[in-house]
Amino acid sequence: LTNITGTVTCSGVGVEGVVVSDGYVVTTTDAEGKYAFYSEKKNGYVFISLPSGYEIYENYKTTTGEKIFTRFWQALTNTAAKSETHNFKLKVKNNDTHYMLIGADTHISTATSQTQFYNFFMSAIRKESANAGTTPLYSTLLGDLTCNYHWYRYNFLPLSFYGLMESNNYPIKLFPIMGNHDHDSNADDGLNSDFGSTAVYRQVFGPSYYSYNLGQIHYVVLDDTYFLNTHVAGKTYTYATGEQDYNNYIDDYQLEWLKKDLQYVDKNTPLIIEAHIPIWQINHTTFLARENLTNGGANSTTLLCNILKDFKTVHIVTGHTHYNYHVFPAAYPNIHENNIAAVCAVWWNTEPLSGRHNCSD
Protein backbone atom coordinates (compact mmCIF):
# COMPACT_ATOMS: atom_id res chain seq x y z
CA LEU A 1 0.00 0.00 0.00
CA THR A 2 1.46 3.35 -1.07
CA ASN A 3 0.05 6.85 -1.23
CA ILE A 4 3.15 8.88 -2.18
CA THR A 5 5.03 8.09 -5.37
CA GLY A 6 7.44 9.90 -7.63
CA THR A 7 10.76 9.99 -9.41
CA VAL A 8 14.09 11.72 -8.92
CA THR A 9 15.75 12.47 -12.25
CA CYS A 10 18.69 14.34 -13.75
CA SER A 11 18.46 15.31 -17.43
CA GLY A 12 15.57 12.91 -17.79
CA VAL A 13 17.44 9.92 -16.35
CA GLY A 14 16.47 8.37 -13.01
CA VAL A 15 18.91 8.81 -10.11
CA GLU A 16 19.30 5.69 -8.00
CA GLY A 17 19.77 5.62 -4.23
CA VAL A 18 18.38 9.06 -3.38
CA VAL A 19 16.95 9.09 0.15
CA VAL A 20 13.30 10.21 0.31
CA SER A 21 11.28 10.85 3.47
CA ASP A 22 8.20 12.43 5.04
CA GLY A 23 10.02 12.87 8.37
CA TYR A 24 8.90 9.43 9.57
CA VAL A 25 9.28 6.93 6.74
CA VAL A 26 12.66 6.83 4.98
CA THR A 27 13.19 5.07 1.66
CA THR A 28 15.39 5.31 -1.45
CA THR A 29 14.90 5.51 -5.20
CA ASP A 30 15.35 2.42 -7.33
CA ALA A 31 17.49 2.00 -10.46
CA GLU A 32 14.97 4.04 -12.46
CA GLY A 33 14.84 6.83 -9.89
CA LYS A 34 11.39 5.80 -8.66
CA TYR A 35 10.18 5.77 -5.07
CA ALA A 36 6.93 4.82 -3.35
CA PHE A 37 5.78 4.56 0.26
CA TYR A 38 2.79 4.97 2.55
CA SER A 39 2.66 8.12 4.68
CA GLU A 40 0.29 9.33 7.36
CA LYS A 41 1.15 12.79 5.93
CA LYS A 42 1.40 14.29 9.40
CA ASN A 43 4.17 16.78 8.54
CA GLY A 44 2.54 17.81 5.29
CA TYR A 45 5.56 17.38 3.00
CA VAL A 46 7.87 14.94 1.26
CA PHE A 47 11.57 15.69 0.86
CA ILE A 48 14.76 14.26 -0.54
CA SER A 49 18.19 14.19 1.05
CA LEU A 50 20.05 16.11 -1.65
CA PRO A 51 22.62 13.63 -3.03
CA SER A 52 26.29 14.48 -3.34
CA GLY A 53 27.28 15.97 -6.68
CA TYR A 54 23.87 17.48 -7.38
CA GLU A 55 21.72 20.53 -6.77
CA ILE A 56 18.00 21.05 -7.35
CA TYR A 57 17.29 21.85 -11.02
CA GLU A 58 16.28 25.44 -11.77
CA ASN A 59 14.72 27.00 -14.84
CA TYR A 60 13.08 30.26 -15.85
CA LYS A 61 10.07 29.46 -13.66
CA THR A 62 12.18 29.09 -10.51
CA THR A 63 11.55 32.12 -8.30
CA THR A 64 14.32 34.06 -6.59
CA GLY A 65 13.12 32.75 -3.24
CA GLU A 66 13.17 29.14 -4.43
CA LYS A 67 16.74 29.63 -5.65
CA ILE A 68 17.78 30.85 -2.20
CA PHE A 69 15.76 28.37 -0.12
CA THR A 70 16.56 25.19 -2.04
CA ARG A 71 13.31 23.37 -2.78
CA PHE A 72 14.35 19.88 -1.78
CA TRP A 73 10.81 19.42 -0.40
CA GLN A 74 7.26 19.56 -1.73
CA ALA A 75 4.02 20.14 0.15
CA LEU A 76 1.52 17.30 0.30
CA THR A 77 -1.93 18.32 -0.88
CA ASN A 78 -4.20 15.40 -0.06
CA THR A 79 -5.29 13.39 2.96
CA ALA A 80 -3.66 10.05 3.73
CA ALA A 81 -6.57 8.31 2.01
CA LYS A 82 -5.60 9.79 -1.36
CA SER A 83 -2.49 9.09 -3.42
CA GLU A 84 -0.30 11.81 -4.90
CA THR A 85 2.86 12.06 -6.99
CA HIS A 86 5.87 14.28 -6.34
CA ASN A 87 8.80 14.36 -8.74
CA PHE A 88 12.18 15.99 -8.12
CA LYS A 89 14.61 17.17 -10.80
CA LEU A 90 18.34 17.49 -10.14
CA LYS A 91 21.25 19.03 -11.97
CA VAL A 92 24.89 17.94 -11.77
CA LYS A 93 27.05 20.12 -9.52
CA ASN A 94 30.60 19.24 -8.57
CA ASN A 95 30.67 20.21 -4.89
CA ASP A 96 33.37 17.87 -3.62
CA THR A 97 35.21 21.09 -2.74
CA HIS A 98 32.82 23.66 -1.29
CA TYR A 99 32.50 26.31 1.38
CA MET A 100 29.76 26.32 4.02
CA LEU A 101 29.13 29.71 5.61
CA ILE A 102 27.43 29.35 9.00
CA GLY A 103 25.59 32.02 10.98
CA ALA A 104 23.06 32.03 13.79
CA ASP A 105 20.33 34.11 15.41
CA THR A 106 19.41 36.85 12.99
CA HIS A 107 16.31 37.79 15.06
CA ILE A 108 14.74 39.99 12.37
CA SER A 109 11.57 41.90 13.22
CA THR A 110 11.67 45.70 13.47
CA ALA A 111 12.54 48.14 10.70
CA THR A 112 15.78 48.96 12.57
CA SER A 113 16.82 45.31 12.67
CA GLN A 114 16.08 44.95 8.95
CA THR A 115 18.22 48.00 8.15
CA GLN A 116 21.14 46.73 10.21
CA PHE A 117 20.69 43.26 8.71
CA TYR A 118 21.19 44.82 5.30
CA ASN A 119 24.05 47.15 6.30
CA PHE A 120 26.08 44.65 8.32
CA PHE A 121 25.15 41.09 7.43
CA MET A 122 24.22 41.35 3.76
CA SER A 123 27.33 43.38 2.93
CA ALA A 124 29.50 40.72 4.57
CA ILE A 125 27.63 37.93 2.75
CA ARG A 126 28.17 39.60 -0.63
CA LYS A 127 31.91 39.89 0.07
CA GLU A 128 32.07 36.20 1.01
CA SER A 129 30.21 35.29 -2.16
CA ALA A 130 32.65 37.29 -4.29
CA ASN A 131 35.68 35.85 -2.48
CA ALA A 132 34.50 32.27 -3.08
CA GLY A 133 35.10 32.69 -6.80
CA THR A 134 34.16 29.54 -8.69
CA THR A 135 34.13 27.31 -5.59
CA PRO A 136 30.52 26.38 -4.66
CA LEU A 137 29.39 28.37 -1.62
CA TYR A 138 26.47 27.38 0.61
CA SER A 139 25.13 28.77 3.85
CA THR A 140 23.05 27.88 6.87
CA LEU A 141 21.48 29.95 9.62
CA LEU A 142 21.21 28.08 12.91
CA GLY A 143 17.74 29.19 13.95
CA ASP A 144 15.99 32.24 15.39
CA LEU A 145 15.65 33.66 11.91
CA THR A 146 12.78 35.74 13.26
CA CYS A 147 11.55 36.77 16.70
CA ASN A 148 8.21 35.32 17.74
CA TYR A 149 7.80 38.06 20.33
CA HIS A 150 7.30 40.38 17.36
CA TRP A 151 5.51 38.20 14.79
CA TYR A 152 2.15 39.78 15.47
CA ARG A 153 3.35 43.06 16.94
CA TYR A 154 5.27 44.08 13.82
CA ASN A 155 3.65 41.63 11.38
CA PHE A 156 7.01 39.99 10.67
CA LEU A 157 6.47 36.24 10.37
CA PRO A 158 8.58 33.54 8.62
CA LEU A 159 7.07 34.52 5.26
CA SER A 160 8.36 38.06 5.88
CA PHE A 161 11.87 36.71 6.42
CA TYR A 162 11.56 34.71 3.19
CA GLY A 163 10.54 37.90 1.39
CA LEU A 164 13.37 39.90 2.97
CA MET A 165 15.98 37.46 1.71
CA GLU A 166 14.33 37.39 -1.70
CA SER A 167 14.11 41.18 -2.05
CA ASN A 168 17.73 41.59 -0.95
CA ASN A 169 18.88 38.98 -3.51
CA TYR A 170 20.71 36.90 -0.92
CA PRO A 171 23.45 35.47 -3.17
CA ILE A 172 23.98 32.02 -1.62
CA LYS A 173 21.83 28.93 -1.29
CA LEU A 174 20.54 28.82 2.28
CA PHE A 175 19.64 25.80 4.41
CA PRO A 176 17.42 27.18 7.21
CA ILE A 177 17.14 25.81 10.75
CA MET A 178 14.36 26.32 13.26
CA GLY A 179 15.04 28.11 16.57
CA ASN A 180 12.92 28.66 19.65
CA HIS A 181 11.95 32.13 18.36
CA ASP A 182 10.69 30.61 15.10
CA HIS A 183 7.84 28.83 16.91
CA ASP A 184 4.37 30.34 16.83
CA SER A 185 3.68 32.14 20.11
CA ASN A 186 -0.07 31.90 19.47
CA ALA A 187 -0.07 28.10 19.42
CA ASP A 188 -2.21 26.20 21.91
CA ASP A 189 -0.42 24.53 24.79
CA GLY A 190 -0.88 20.86 25.67
CA LEU A 191 0.22 17.62 24.05
CA ASN A 192 0.41 19.07 20.52
CA SER A 193 1.94 22.43 21.44
CA ASP A 194 5.32 21.74 19.86
CA PHE A 195 3.94 20.35 16.61
CA GLY A 196 1.29 23.05 16.36
CA SER A 197 3.79 25.83 16.95
CA THR A 198 5.96 24.67 14.01
CA ALA A 199 3.12 24.81 11.45
CA VAL A 200 3.78 28.36 10.21
CA TYR A 201 7.53 27.69 9.84
CA ARG A 202 6.93 24.38 8.02
CA GLN A 203 4.52 25.97 5.56
CA VAL A 204 7.18 28.52 4.55
CA PHE A 205 10.54 26.77 4.94
CA GLY A 206 9.51 23.11 4.84
CA PRO A 207 11.03 20.43 7.06
CA SER A 208 12.16 21.42 10.54
CA TYR A 209 14.52 18.43 10.42
CA TYR A 210 16.16 16.99 7.32
CA SER A 211 19.51 15.99 5.80
CA TYR A 212 21.52 16.79 2.70
CA ASN A 213 24.86 15.87 1.13
CA LEU A 214 27.47 18.25 -0.23
CA GLY A 215 30.62 16.66 -1.57
CA GLN A 216 31.87 14.06 0.89
CA ILE A 217 29.94 15.48 3.87
CA HIS A 218 26.54 14.45 5.21
CA TYR A 219 24.73 17.36 6.87
CA VAL A 220 21.87 16.77 9.34
CA VAL A 221 19.49 19.50 10.54
CA LEU A 222 17.61 18.93 13.82
CA ASP A 223 14.97 20.90 15.73
CA ASP A 224 15.97 20.68 19.39
CA THR A 225 13.39 23.13 20.76
CA TYR A 226 10.35 21.43 22.32
CA PHE A 227 7.92 24.35 22.48
CA LEU A 228 5.41 24.41 25.35
CA ASN A 229 3.88 27.92 25.27
CA THR A 230 2.23 27.31 28.63
CA HIS A 231 -0.98 29.27 29.15
CA VAL A 232 -1.23 30.64 32.69
CA ALA A 233 -4.85 30.95 33.77
CA GLY A 234 -5.95 34.52 34.33
CA LYS A 235 -2.80 36.03 32.81
CA THR A 236 -3.10 38.49 29.94
CA TYR A 237 -0.60 38.21 27.09
CA THR A 238 0.34 40.84 24.53
CA TYR A 239 0.87 39.56 20.97
CA ALA A 240 0.92 35.95 22.23
CA THR A 241 -1.24 33.41 24.00
CA GLY A 242 1.28 31.82 26.35
CA GLU A 243 4.63 31.96 28.11
CA GLN A 244 6.63 31.06 24.98
CA ASP A 245 8.51 28.60 27.19
CA TYR A 246 10.20 25.46 25.88
CA ASN A 247 12.43 22.53 26.74
CA ASN A 248 15.85 21.79 25.27
CA TYR A 249 14.90 18.47 23.76
CA ILE A 250 14.89 16.36 20.58
CA ASP A 251 11.73 14.30 20.36
CA ASP A 252 11.66 10.57 19.68
CA TYR A 253 10.23 11.02 16.17
CA GLN A 254 13.33 12.90 15.06
CA LEU A 255 15.71 10.42 16.68
CA GLU A 256 13.95 7.50 14.98
CA TRP A 257 14.06 9.35 11.66
CA LEU A 258 17.78 10.05 12.16
CA LYS A 259 18.55 6.37 12.72
CA LYS A 260 16.83 5.54 9.44
CA ASP A 261 18.57 8.38 7.60
CA LEU A 262 22.03 7.40 8.82
CA GLN A 263 21.66 3.76 7.79
CA TYR A 264 22.41 4.98 4.25
CA VAL A 265 25.58 6.84 5.31
CA ASP A 266 29.02 5.22 5.53
CA LYS A 267 30.56 5.43 9.01
CA ASN A 268 33.67 7.08 7.55
CA THR A 269 31.63 9.93 6.07
CA PRO A 270 32.11 13.16 8.06
CA LEU A 271 28.87 14.30 9.68
CA ILE A 272 27.91 17.89 10.42
CA ILE A 273 24.96 18.09 12.81
CA GLU A 274 23.24 21.50 12.72
CA ALA A 275 20.78 22.67 15.40
CA HIS A 276 19.78 25.79 17.26
CA ILE A 277 20.16 24.97 20.96
CA PRO A 278 23.56 23.60 22.03
CA ILE A 279 23.71 19.83 22.38
CA TRP A 280 26.49 20.21 24.95
CA GLN A 281 27.18 23.02 27.39
CA ILE A 282 30.26 23.84 29.43
CA ASN A 283 30.21 23.47 33.21
CA HIS A 284 31.72 26.79 34.24
CA THR A 285 33.04 25.32 37.49
CA THR A 286 34.80 22.24 36.12
CA PHE A 287 35.05 23.47 32.48
CA LEU A 288 33.91 20.01 31.40
CA ALA A 289 31.18 19.21 28.90
CA ARG A 290 27.69 18.63 30.27
CA GLU A 291 24.52 17.46 28.57
CA ASN A 292 22.23 20.31 27.55
CA LEU A 293 19.20 18.52 26.07
CA THR A 294 17.91 17.04 29.31
CA ASN A 295 14.45 18.54 29.75
CA GLY A 296 11.13 17.18 28.59
CA GLY A 297 11.86 13.57 29.47
CA ALA A 298 14.86 11.42 28.55
CA ASN A 299 18.33 12.86 28.12
CA SER A 300 18.29 13.48 24.37
CA THR A 301 21.93 14.62 24.34
CA THR A 302 22.94 11.09 25.28
CA LEU A 303 20.37 9.48 22.98
CA LEU A 304 21.58 11.57 20.05
CA CYS A 305 25.28 11.01 20.68
CA ASN A 306 24.76 7.26 21.04
CA ILE A 307 23.30 7.29 17.52
CA LEU A 308 26.40 9.18 16.30
CA LYS A 309 29.08 7.33 18.27
CA ASP A 310 30.09 4.91 15.52
CA PHE A 311 30.83 7.62 12.96
CA LYS A 312 34.48 8.54 12.60
CA THR A 313 34.08 12.33 12.61
CA VAL A 314 31.12 14.35 13.89
CA HIS A 315 31.02 18.13 14.08
CA ILE A 316 28.05 19.77 15.78
CA VAL A 317 27.32 23.45 15.09
CA THR A 318 24.78 25.36 17.20
CA GLY A 319 23.73 28.90 18.09
CA HIS A 320 21.20 30.24 20.63
CA THR A 321 23.62 31.47 23.31
CA HIS A 322 25.12 34.45 21.42
CA TYR A 323 28.52 33.12 22.55
CA ASN A 324 31.45 31.30 20.94
CA TYR A 325 32.79 28.12 22.53
CA HIS A 326 34.04 24.63 21.74
CA VAL A 327 33.03 21.41 23.47
CA PHE A 328 34.85 18.08 23.35
CA PRO A 329 32.70 15.59 25.33
CA ALA A 330 35.03 13.02 26.88
CA ALA A 331 32.55 10.17 26.48
CA TYR A 332 32.36 10.75 22.71
CA PRO A 333 35.87 11.39 21.32
CA ASN A 334 34.52 11.52 17.74
CA ILE A 335 32.32 14.55 18.54
CA HIS A 336 33.33 18.22 18.55
CA GLU A 337 30.71 20.92 19.05
CA ASN A 338 31.12 24.52 17.91
CA ASN A 339 28.64 26.97 19.43
CA ILE A 340 28.77 30.28 17.58
CA ALA A 341 27.76 33.82 18.42
CA ALA A 342 24.85 35.69 16.88
CA VAL A 343 24.49 37.58 13.61
CA CYS A 344 22.30 40.07 15.49
CA ALA A 345 24.93 40.41 18.26
CA VAL A 346 22.92 41.66 21.25
CA TRP A 347 19.63 41.88 19.31
CA TRP A 348 20.97 44.59 16.95
CA ASN A 349 21.09 46.96 19.96
CA THR A 350 24.76 47.69 20.58
CA GLU A 351 25.75 49.38 17.32
CA PRO A 352 23.53 52.49 17.72
CA LEU A 353 24.84 52.95 21.25
CA SER A 354 28.52 52.11 20.86
CA GLY A 355 29.29 52.20 17.16
CA ARG A 356 30.23 48.53 17.38
CA HIS A 357 28.24 45.40 16.66
CA ASN A 358 28.90 43.40 19.84
CA CYS A 359 27.83 39.98 21.04
CA SER A 360 27.65 39.10 24.72
CA ASP A 361 30.75 36.93 24.29
N, C-alpha and C positions, 0 to 999 in steps of 0.2 A: 504494500500500500504506500503510495507516494502522493504528495500534493504540491511539491515544489520540484520543478525540473528546469533544465537549461543547459547551455553549452558555454565553454570558455574557449575562445578562438583567437588566433593571431593571423592576420592576412588570410582569413577564411579557412585556416587549418586548425583543427582541434588541438588544444594544449593538454597533455596528459599530466596527472598528478597534482593538479591545483587543488588546494584545500578550500572547501566551501562549508559555510556554517550559518546557522541562525542564532548562534550564541548558546545553543544547547546541544544540538546534533552537529557532528563534524564528519564530513565525508570528503572524497576526492574525485576528480574527474577521471574518466576512463581513457582508453587509447584514442578515442574520437573526440575527447574534450567534453563529454556529456556527464551530467550528474543528475541524481534524483534521490529524494528522501522525503520522509513524512515529518512535518513540523506542526507543533501546536500554535505556531505563529505568535507567541507571547510578546516577543520583542518588536515585532512589526517590520522586520527586514531580513534579507539574506545578504551575506557578504563573502568575498573571497579573501584569502590570505595572499596578497600580491606576491607572485613568484619572483625569484631572483632573475635578473636579466630582462625584466619587463616593466612597463608602466601601463596605466590605463590608456586606451586609444582615445584620441581627441580629433574632432573634425570641426567644420565651420559652425556646427550647431552647439558645440560645447561652450557653455557660458564662462565668463571670467571666473565666477565663483567656483564652478565645477573644476576649473583648471587648478585653482588654488587648493580647494578641499577635495582631494582625489576621490572620485566616486567609485570606490571599491565595493560599495554597497548599493542595494536597491530596496525601496520600500515595498512591503507586501500590501496587496490591495484587497484581498478576499479573506473570508473566514477560513478556519481550518477545514471546513467541510468542502471547500471548493479548491480545485487545482489551479495553479498559475505557473507561468514560465518566465524565467529571468536569465537573459544571456549577457555575458560579459565579453568585451573585446579588448585585447591587449595589443601593445606595440613593443617591438624589441628595443631595449635600452641597456647598453653596457654600463652597469653601475657597480662592477666589481670594485672599482676605486670610486669613492664618493665621500662627500662631506655631509655630516648631520649637525645642523645648528640647533641648539637646545636652549629654550627660554622657559620661564615660568611666571605665573601670577601677573597677568597684564591688568586685571581688575578695571576694565573699561566701563564707564557709566556716564559721568558728567561731561559737559562740553570741554571743561578744562583738561580732564584726563584724556579726551580724544585729541586735543591739540598737542599735548605733551607726547602722547603716543606717536603722533605724526612727526613732531620735531626731533624727538630723541630716538625712539625705537625704529621707526621706518627709515630714517636716514642711515642708521647703522646697518639695517638689513640690506639696503640697496648697495652699500659699500661692500658688504660680505658677498653679495651676489656678483658684483663686478669682479671682486678679487678671486672668485672661484674659477673664472675663466671657462674653459670647456669641461671642467670636472663637474659631474652631476652634483647638485646641491639640494638638500632636503632640509626640512625643519620640523620641529615639534614644539608645542607649548604645553607645559606640564600642569594644565588645569587653572582654574579661576580666571578663565578668559574674561568673564563678566563679573558683576557683583550683584548677587541676588537681593541684597539690601535695597538696591536701586532699580531693579527690573521695572517695578510698577511706579515708582516715584518719578523716574526720569524716562520711562518708556524705552529702556535699553535692555532688550532681551537677547538671547542667543542669535536670533535672526538679525538683530541690529549689528552684532559683532561680525556676522557673515557679510553683511552689506558694507561695513566699514572696511574690511579687508579687500573686498571686491572693488570699492570705489577708490581705494588707495593703490590699486594694482600691486598688491603684495607679490613680489617677484619670484617666490619660491613655493614649491609644493609643501603644504602644511598637513601634518598629522595631528589632529587635536586630541586633547585629553580632558576628561571631566574632573573638576575640582569641587570642593564643598560649596563654593559660591556660584556654581553653575547648576545647582539644584533649585527647583521651584519652591520659593518660600510661601506659596499659597497652596501647597499640597496638603491633603488631609494627613493626620497622623494615624498611627495604628499599624497593623501588620503589613500593609502595602505602601507605607509612607515612602520608603526608599525607591521602590519601583515607580510609584506615581510621580515622585518629584523629578525623575529623570526624563519624563515624557517629552517635555518641551525641547530639551537638549537633543534627544534621540531623533526627533522629527527634523531638526535642522542639520545636525552633524552626523547622525547615524549611530553606529555602535558605540557604546560607552566602554566596551572592552573588545579587543580584536588583535590581530597579529599581521605582520607583513615582513617581506624579505627584501633586503637591498644588498646586492653583492653576496658576500659570504656570511652576512649577519642576519639573524632572526630577531626581529623586534616584537615585543609583546606589550600591549597597552592594557592596563588594569584600572578599574574604578574602585579605589579603596576608601571611599566615603560611604558610610551607611547612614543615610539621612533619616532623622527622626521627626523633626519639626513639631515637637511636643506642644500641644495646645493646653495652656493653663486656664482652667475654668475661671471665668470672671475677669480675666485680664484682657485689656484692649491692645490690639496691635496696629501699628501704622505701616501700611504697604506690605503686610504679611498676615498670615493667620496663625503663626506659631513661633516657637523659640528659635527656629533655624538651627537647632542642635543636631549633633551627629556623633556616631562612633567611628573610630579608626578601625576599619574592618573590611575584609574581602569576603563576600558571601560564598556559600558552598557551590552555588551555580557556576560562578566564575572559576573556582578552583577545579571543578569537574570538567568544565570546558577546556581549561588550560592543560590538564592531563591529556585530553584527547588531541588537542592541537600539537602538543610536544611529541606525541608518538610518531609524528612524521618528520621530526627534526633529529639529525645526527647529534650524538652527545659531544662531538668535537666542534660543533658549530657554535661560535660565540653568540651568547644571548644578551640582548639589552632589554631590561624590564623597565617600562616607563609608567609612572603613576604620580599622583598628586601628593598625597600624604606620605611622609617617610615610612619606609618599611622598618628601618632601624633608627633608633635615636642614640645619643651619647649620654651616658651617666656622667653628670658633671662633677661628681665626687670621685669616682674611680676612673673616669675617662674610658670606660669600657662600653662596648655596644650593648644595648638593651632593646628588647622587642617593643615595637611601637603600635602594632595592630592587635591589641589585646582586649579591646572592648567589644561588646555585642555578642559575647559567647566565647567560642574557642579562640585560642591564640593563633590568629591567621598569619602572623609573621612566621611562626614555626611551620605551620601547614604549607605555606607557600615555599619556604626555603627547602623543605623536605622534598617537594616536587622538583626543585631545581638542583638538588645536591649532586646528581650524577653527571651534570654538564660540566665540561672542562673549565669554561670561563663564563662568568655571569656578572654583568655590570647593571646595577640598578641606578636609575636617575629619577629624582623626585624634587618637588618644590615645597610650597606651603608655608615654610618657616620664615622666609625672607632672609635666610642665612646661607652661608657656604660651609660645608663640612664633609669629611670623608668618614666612612665607617667600614671597618674590616671585622665582621663577626667571627670570633675565634672558632665557633662550632661549624662554620661553613667557609673553609679556606678558599673556595672557588668564587666566593661572592664579595664584591666591592661596591658599596653604595656611595654615590655622589649626590648630596643634597645641595641645590643651587639657589642663590638669592633671586630676588624678584625683579622682573622687568619694570614694574611700577615703583620699585624702591619702597619707600614708606608711603604707599598709596598715592604716588604722584605729588606728595605734599611738601617735600623738602626743597625742591628746586626754587619755587617762588620765594621761599624764606631765606635760603642760604646761597642760592646761585649754583648749588651742586645737587646732583641727583643721587641721594644717599639711601642705601639699605640700612637695616638695623644691625647688620653684621659689623 
